[in-house]
């Protein structure tokens, strides 16, 4: 019985701690531009960010931003009754076009500095 209580307490503590470890969207937004300027993150044709250089918390920033993008792409696709992939493709094209010089975009499977 003691073992069951300890296991339950551990699972409960883990469940409370994990969300705290995940980066919030607002924090990710604040760090996004710097990460892109430092060449850590780049835009992809699929409409999402990807890690160019895995330094610092680049992966966490990309994950938080991509989760928000995925939700928005899904909302738009459902609203217009189109496949999510169509929304992702359009968003990816626009993001790559809007990426400033000196930042990275994924073209033909390779990272290119605009």
N, C-alpha and C positions, 0 to 999 in steps of 0.2 A: 504494500500500500504506500509506503514511504517513497519507494522508487517511482510509482505512478505520479505522485504529487510533485516530486522533483522534476520529472519529465514534463509534466503539464506546466509547471512554473517556468521552465526553460523555454518551452514553445511560446508561452505567453510573452515572456521577455523578448524573445527573438521577434515576434510579431510586432511588438511596440518599437523595437530598435530599427528594424529594416526601413520603414518609411523615413525615419530621421536620417538615414544614410543616403537615401536617394536625393539628388539635387532637385530643388524646386524649379519650376518654370521661370519665375521672376529672376532668380539667381542666375540661371542659364542665359536668359536674355541679356542680363548685365554683362556677362562674360563672353558672349558670342562674337561681337565685333573684334574684340582684342584677340580672341583665339583665331579668327579668320585672318587678321592682319599679321599675326605671328606665323601663319602658314601651318597651323595645327589642324584646321578644319577646312573643308571645301564643299562646294555644291556639286550635286550629281544630277544627271539627266532624269533620274527617277523622282526628283522633287525633294530629296532628303539630303541632309548633311552626312559627310563621312569623315573619318579621321585620316588626315594626310600624314601627320607625325603624332604618334601616341606619347605625348608629354603632358605633364600636369593633369588636369581633369578634363582634357579634351573629349574623351569618350563619354563622360557624364553629361557634359554640355550638349553634345550631339544627341545623346539618348533623350534628354528632357525636351529639346527642341523638336526632335523627330516625332516623339509621342504626341506633342501638341499639333504638329503638322498632320500627322496621320488622322487624328480626330477631326480636324478641319476638312481634310480631303474627303473623308467619309461623309461628313455632313453635307458638303457640296454635291458629292456624287448622288447621295440619296435625294437631295432636293431636286436635282435635275434628271434623276433616273438614268444615270450613265455609270459606266464602270469606274471604280476608284482609280484604276490604272490610267484611264484617260485624264483624270484630274491631275494625277501625279506627273504625267508626261508634260502637260501644259505648264504646271507649276515649276517643274524642273527646267524647262526651256526658258521661262521668264526669269528664274533665279540665276541661271547661267548668264543670260543677257545682262542682268542688272549687277552682276558681280564686278566690282571695281578692278582696275588694273592693279597688278601686284598680288592679287589673291588667287587661290586655286580653284579650278573646275575640273571635273572628270570628263575627259573626251576620249572616246574609243578605248576605254579601260585604263587610260593613263592620266595621271595628274599633270595638268598644264597650268603654268602661272600666266594669267592674263596680262 
